[in-house]
């Protein structure tokens, strides 16, 4: 299988790099991180140029591209600023793709064009205080009254709230069956009566961050249900394919940026009369970083090709998420070691990579959960 970009994709990548060099320079990313502010300006510039809709069908105003194009955009954005890439991921995955998978015609027409144009933004609300890795154990409920529902409960680690106009929230509408049954997904306005939230103080990803959200008898109608009532788990599992691809591509781009930072430092920083990259101990660390980034990129585009062919399965998704996350974490750790005190300083982007990378093996399914999924698929 040939993973080389075609001429159109190479042009896309160059064009996007040029845009991001203008609207998301290193000082802008550092400012967003230090202030805890989402990179809305850079995101809106990408939306204005059509990049948020790269894989959205043309009938909704998108470019009509495939999963390979989406991976290219997320990797490129991740090279410039990971929180920008995760902002794109959330709106593509839990906005556009969730609607394409499960939405009604009216929902698609209402939300998809506005989302790719940067007018509507999505947050995703699933995890609860007692439902993390055991995601199906949610107890937040949606009590039904004919064609109306009232959502009540607390969600931890709801990402995207600072910019959200709408929330994709999973709630339990039936307790009579297995825990994976009786879950319903809703799209509700972020400013709906009864919705309150607070941002958490995090180690990394400080610009976008994540939040605790309380739902106090929040009203929703049958028209706000995404998919079938009681069949929400099936939808959530489908959306994970896009999640695994987007997050892994974004983190691989960030890992590539960390490698470039460390490599440039090793070529310029001199000790004992020569660049530190000439010392075998340092060169071997950079070699390992290169190997990890290169292999992660192959995993990303292999999975994107599988998605485009309709051949992506759980084991491939788990393998990608596991490897790309662990690779970014290791690359960032080695990058700090190569740069020494400079890598540990908040004046340099490597320190942010080190903080952001730590989430890669925890969020959206821990590395341990991914290993369990792979082991089960292997018949173990």
Beta strands, then each sheet from edge to edge (+ up, - down):
strand 1: 122-125
strand 2: 141-145
strand 3: 148-158
strand 4: 166-172
strand 5: 183-189
strand 6: 195-199
strand 7: 211-221
strand 8: 225-226
strand 9: 270-271
strand 10: 274-275
sheet 1: 1+ 4+ 5- 8+
sheet 2: 2+ 3- 7+ 6-
sheet 3: 9+ 10-
end
